[in-house]
Amino acid sequence: MTEHDRILILDYGSQFTQLIARRVREAHVYSEIHPPARSVAWIREWKPAGIILSGGPNSVYDEGAPLAEKELLDLGIPVLGLCYGMQLIAHLAGGKVVGASRREYGRAAVKVEGGKLFRGFAPGEETQVWMSHGDYVDAPPPGFVRTASSANSPVAGIEHTSKPIFAVQFHPEVAHTPRGGEIISNFLFDVCHCRPSWTAGHFIESETAKIREAAGSEARVICGLSGGVDSSVAAALVHRAVGSRLTCIFVDHGLLRRNERDQVEQTFRRHLGIDLRVVDASERFLGKLAGVADPERKRTIIGHEFIEVFESEAKQVGGDVGFLVQGTLYPDVIESFSPRGGPSVTIKTHHNVGGLPERLPFKLIEPLRELFKDEVRQVGRELGLPEEIVSRHPFPGPGLAIRILGDVTRPALDILRHVDAIYLEEIRAAGLYDEIWQAFAVLLPIRSVGVQGDFRTYDQAVALRAVTSRDGMTADWYPFPPEVLSHISSRIANEVKGVNRVVYDVSSKPPATIEWE
């Protein structure tokens, strides 16, 4: 098996940390995110080809601010500090970090003065970058030279004269730094001398071997198949490893989109030839969700019931069922820590990792837990899955339950299914589906006055959401042509009984999340 070079990313609390990992992965170099409390001894044993220190909201002078052992700079392992990471390096190296009179946030022009990070840039060239900092380094610390500057940051980049230590005050990982990818690539290949071996083919080879080793040669494996990209690719990968010992179970929890159950049955029996069992548990799920409006309770209930259904169905599979496959992805399980070392604030519980009971009767196989969504799609293509599966928009495990704000009832589900079907149909008809990362409708818990057919109505409102994204970590709302939105709104108001108002969500992530719940 290929032994991959790997980059260690220490997370100091930046909202962009996962983007750093994505940019490294896009260069076909493996990366992992870890909390800043990792010791020098642990780092030495992990053997990274390079270390990246992320940005963060703190000042190095804050009480309890996350720091690092000074020995980190003496390991001989290349280090790249970004924003707070640069201030931390300067602080550890005996330099001075100064509090700015006001926080610098947004686009800035940086003048390049040289250094390995800026290979390919002309000396004196100005390049656009994204700044987000309150403190700054006013002079290179002992042993360092300046490599970049800006109007508000006299030292926007530094490089050690004899050690492989580099830092920039801006964020090369974000799209608002157009040439940031070049800076990261220079660190990966010119400084760390990494090999670009992290590919879909190598991942499949390595993960198949791991699954075979974990599952042994006797135990049967079951997979919760939703028909989405994650569970589909996970099923195909595990099927390659264990063959006929895999049984996929599709649970119809009553929270699916229109005709979804039929599509899953047809697609997977035709394309994969996998043993597929379909369970109609809609009455059970809807009964448990009756009267529940809180989104976290919805997720927990659905997670628990999902496993209960699996326990029951596993008994019908026959043989020794020892493993459960889940399509958990890396963003779901990244060990993201707050700047002071504790767990970060929970925004929402992910279906794949939250709500599972402590008494789990199966061992988990999570073959995609190292991957981001776009990497999963590439693995799916490499495995030969059809494009209609691989390119499908993300759909949450709890289904429409978290797109109905309030009680989940059959009438509400019927309305939302109809709206959703019209929305996606028109997006495809306009040729926009593949431009959008995710699109869906939300049934709002409000009614509004309307006029339909010369009569006063007092009906429900729906919100439409569509975003563009690379990995779901950040997202921008999709700028539909006005005539497309107008046509979608008209169809919904005219065809969906009980809806008289359609609104479009123009919130980006951050500050909003993609899903409403």
N, C-alpha and C positions, 0 to 999 in steps of 0.2 A: 504494500500500500504506500502511496505517496505521503511523505512526511512534510506537511505544509509549514512554511515560515508563517509566523503569526505575530500580530501587533496587539499589545496590551493597551487598552484605553482606560485610564483612571478617571472616573466620573466625579467631578467636583460640583455637580448640581446644575449644569447648563441645560437649557431646553433643547440645545442642538447636539447633545452627546451622541444620540443614536444616528444622527446624520454623519458624524465622524466615522462611525462604524460602517455605514453604507458606502461612503466614498472610498474607504479602504477596500471593502469587498468588491466595489465596481472595478477596482484595479486588479481584481483576481488575487488579492492577498487576504488571508483569513484574519479576522479581528474579533476580540471579545471585550466586553465592557465589565469592569469590576469596580468595587467601591474604593475610595481613596485610602482606606485603612489597611490595605494590603501591605504587608511588611516587606522590607528589602530582602529578607531571607525567602519569603514566599515568591517574590518576583524572580529572584535568582533561580529558584527551582523550576518555575514555570517556563523559563528560557525564552522570553520574547525576542524577536528580531529587532523590535523597537518599541518605544513607549510613547504614548501621546497623553498629555495632561489636558483635560477639557477645560472649558470656561466654567464660570460659576457666579453666583450672585454676591459672594462675600468679598470682604477686604481681608488681606492677609493679616491685618492688625485686629480684626474682630475677635472678641473673646470666643473661644471654641471653634474658630474657623478651621476648616479641614486643611491640613498641611501635608507634609511628607518628610520622611527621614532625609537628612542632608546627604546620607550615603547614596541615595538614589542617583545623584549626579556623578558618583565615582564608580559605578558598576561597569563602565565601559560600553553599556548598551545605549544606542542612540535615543535621545529624548527630544520630543517636540512639545513645546508648551503653547497653548492657544488662549489668548485673552487672560483670564485669571491664571491659567497655567503658566503664562509668561511672567506675570507678577510673582507667582510662587517661585519660579526658577530664580528670578532676580533676588527675591527675599532670601532664599536658601544660599545663594552665592555671595551674599554680603552687599547687595545693591540696595537702592532706596526706592520704595514705592510711595508715590505721592497721591493724596486725595485730590481729585479734580474739583473745580468750583461748581461744575455741573456735569451731569452724566452725558456721555457722548453715545448717541444711539442713532443708527441709520447708515446711509451710504457715505463714504468718504474717499478721497483720493490719496493714495499712498505713493510716495516717491521711492523707487527702488534704488538702493545704493550698492548692491552686490550680494555675494554669499551663495552657498550651495542651494538653499531653498528656492532662490530666484533664478536658477539656471534657465535660460531661454528668454529672460527679460533683458531689455537693453538698460545699461547703466543710466540713471537719471530718468528712466521711464516712469510715468505716472499710471497707476492702475486702480480701478475701482474696487473697493472692498466694503465689507459690512462690519461696522464697529458696534460694540455694546459693552460699555465699561464705565465705571465710576472712578477708579484709580488708574494711574499710569506709571510707567518707569521713566524717571526724568534723565537718567544717564545709564549707559551700559555698566553692569557690575564688573568687578575686577576679573580680568581674563576674557571678557567679551568685547565684541565690536558691534557697532550699529550696522544693520543691513537695510533698514527702511525707516521712513519718517513720514509724518503727516502734519497738517496745520495744527491739529489739537493734540497730537501725540508725538513729542519730539523723538521718542524712541518707539517706532512701530514694529521693529524687528531686530533681533540680536542673534549672534552666533559666537560660540566659544572659539578661541583661537587654536586650541589643541585638542579639545574633547568634542565628541559628536553630540553637542547640545545646541538646540535651536529653539527660537520662540518668535511668535508674532502677536501683536496686540489685537488683531482682528480675527474674524472667523472665516477661514478658507473653505470650511465645509458647507456653507450655505450657498444657495443659487445666486444670491445677491453679490457674491464675490466671483465674477465670471471666470477668472483664471485660477480660482482656488484649487481646482482639480490638478492643475500643473504643479502647484506648490506641494500638495500632498504626495503626488507621484514622485517628485524630486526627493522627498524625504524617504519614501518607500524603497525606491530603486537606486538612487545615487548615494544615499546615506546608509540605509539599512541593508542594501543589496538583497532585497527580497526576490523570490522567484514567483512569477504570476501563475501559480498552480492551483488556485482555488477556483475550480470550474464545476459546472453541473455534472459532467461526466465523472470527474474524480470523486465528487460527493456521492454520487450513486454507487460507485464501486465500493467506497469506504463504508457507507451507511448500510448497504446490503450485507456486507460481512459482519457488521456490528449486530444487526438484527438476527442473523442466523446464529451468532454466538449466544445472544441473549435468550432467544426463544428455544434453543436446543433442537432436538430432532423429533420430539414426541408431542409436546403440548400444542393444543389448538390455539388459534389467535382470532379474536373478534375485533371488528372495526366499526365504529359508529359513523356511518356514511351519510352525509347531508346532501351530497351533490355539489357542494361548493368546491372551490379550487383546493383548499387545504386538505380536507378529508379525502378528496379524490386522488390527489398526488400521494398522500400518505398510504392510501389503500394500494395504489399501483406499486409503490416502492416495497411495501411489506409483501405483496403478492409475489413480486420478483424474488424475494428472499425465502419465503416459506411455501409458496405454491398453494396447493389444494388444502393446506391446513388453515387457510384464512377464510373466515366467514364474515361477510359484511352485513350489518344490520342497519336498516333504514327505519328510523322511528318517525312516524308521522305524528307529531305532537299537536297538530291542529293549528300550528302557527306558521305554516308555509305560505309561499306565494301561490298564485293561481296555476294549476296544472303541474306544480313542481314534482309531486310524487310520481306522476306518470312519466315525466321526462327523465327522472333519475332511474326508474325501472328500465325504461327502454335503452337509455344510454349505456348503463353499466352492464346489463346482460349482453348487449350487442358488442361493446368494445372491449371489455375486460374478461368476460367469461368467468366471473367470480361468483361463488356461492352467495347469493343475495337473498336475505330474509327481510320482508317488509312487515312492520308492526303498526297497526292503527291504534295509537294510544291517545287520540285527541280528546276523548271524553275525560280520561284520567287527568291530563294536564290542565284542561280548561276548568275542571272541578277544583283542582288545587289552587289555581290562579284566581278563582272567583273572589272579587272584592279586594284584590291586592293591587295597589297603585304604586307603591314604592319600587323603583327600578332595581335596587339591590336585592330586595326580597324576591322579585320576579326571577332574577338570575339565580339566586340560591335555590329557589323551589325547582326551577327547571333543571339545574345541575343535579340535584338530589333525585328527582323523578327519573331523569335520564339514566342514571346508574341503576336505579331500582328496576327499570324496564330491561336493562341489560342483564341484570342478575336473573330475571325470570326467563328471558329469551335464551340466555346461555345454557340453561338447563335443557333446552330443546335442541341445541346444536349437537350434543353427543360428544363423547370423548372427554379428555381432560382439558378444559378451557382455562388457560393460565394467564393469558395476556390480553390487554385492551389497548387498541391503537387509538391515539388522539392526534389531531392535526395542529397541535400547539406550535406556534411560531415564536421566533426569537423576541420580537417586541413584547409578547405576552409574559415572558419569563425572565427578561433581563434583570439582573440583580441591581436594581436602581436604588441608590441610597441617598438620603438627604445629606446636605453639606456637613452635618455633625455625626454622620456615620450610621444613623438609624434608618429604618425603611422610609421610603418617600411616601408622600400623601397619596392615598388611593383615590384615583379619579373615578374609576369604575372597575368592577370585578369582571375579568374576562371569562367567558363561558368555559373555555378549555382549562383554565387553571383555578377557577373559583367555584365554590358550591359543591365540591366533591366531598362525600362523607369520609370521615376518618377510617371507617371500616370498609375499605375498598377490597373486594374479593379477587381482584386481578392485579397483576403487575402491569405498570404502564409502559407502552412503547410509544415514544414521541419522536419519530424519525426526522421531523422538520424543525425541531426546537432550536437548531443553530441557524435557521434561515429567515430572511426577510421575504415579504410577499413576492417581490419581483424575482427573487432567486427561486422561490417555489414554482412560479410559472415556468421558468427556464428548465427546471428539473422535470416538470410535467411534459414539456415538449420533448425533452431528451428521452423520456420514457415512452413516448409515442401516443400520449393522450390527445384526443381531438381538440381542435382549437376552441370549439364552443364551450368546452370545460375549462381549458387553461386560461382563456381570456375573460372568463366570467367575472363580473364585479363581485367584491366581497359581500357576504351575507352573514350576519351574526348568528351564532348558535341559538340564542333565545328567539330568533326569528322575529315575527311581527309583534311579539309581546312587548318589545322595547321601542316599537314605533307607534304604539298606541299609548298616548300619554294619559294614564288613568287606568280604569278597570278594563280588563281584557274580556270581551264578550263576543259571542258569535256575530251579532249585528255589526259591531265595530270591525271585526275581522273581515266580514264580507265587503264593507265599504272600502277598507284599506286595500284589500286584494284588487278590487275593481280599479281604484285610482292608480295603484302601482302598475297594473297591467297596461293601462292606457299610457302612462308616463314612459315606461320602458319601450313600448311599441312605437311611440312617436320619436323617441331618441334614436332608435334603430332606423326608422324610416327616414330620418334626417341625416343619417350617416355619421352620427356623432358618438355612438356608443363606445368606440375604441379610443376616443379622445378623452373620455371621462373615466376617472378612477373608480368612482362609486356614485350611484344615483338611486334615490329612494324617496318614498313619500312618508309623511308623519301625520297621523290623525290627532288633531289638537283637542284638548278638553274644553273647548269653548264653542258657543253658538253665536251666530251673528245674523242680523236682519238682511234680507235680500229680496229681490224682485225677480220672479221667474214666471213666465207666462201670464204677466199682468197681475199676478197674485203676490202678496207679501209672504215671505218665507222666514223661518227662524231655524236655520240648519247649521250643520257643522262646518268647520274650516279645516283645510288640509294645508300642510307646508311641503313644498318640494325642495329637495336638497340634491345638489350635484357638485362634486369637487374634483379637482385635479391634484394628483399627488404622485410621488415616486415610491413611497413606502408606507403611507398612512401616518407617519410621525408628525409631519406638517402637511397642510392642505390649503389650497385656495379655492374659493367658490368659482364654479364654471360660468363664464360669461355667455350664456345662450344668446343667439340672435333673437331679437325681440319678437319676430314673427313666429318663431318656434314656440317660445313660451306662451304667446297669445293663443296659438292653436291648441296647445296642451291644456291650458286653462279652460278654454271654451269647451273642449271635449269633456273634460271632467265635470264641469258645471252642468252640461246638458245630458250627460249619460249616466252619472252616478247619483242615484236617488239619495237624498239626505245631505248633500254637500252643495253649498252655494257660494263658497269663497275659497280662493286658492292664493297662497302667498309663496314667495320664493326666498329661501334663506341665503343671504349674502354675507355670512360670517365665515371667516377663515379659521384655521387651526394653527397655533393659538390665535385668539383667546378661547374660541369654542372648541368642542370636540366634534368629530365627524358625525357620529350618532347623537341624537338628542338625549338619550338615556344610556 
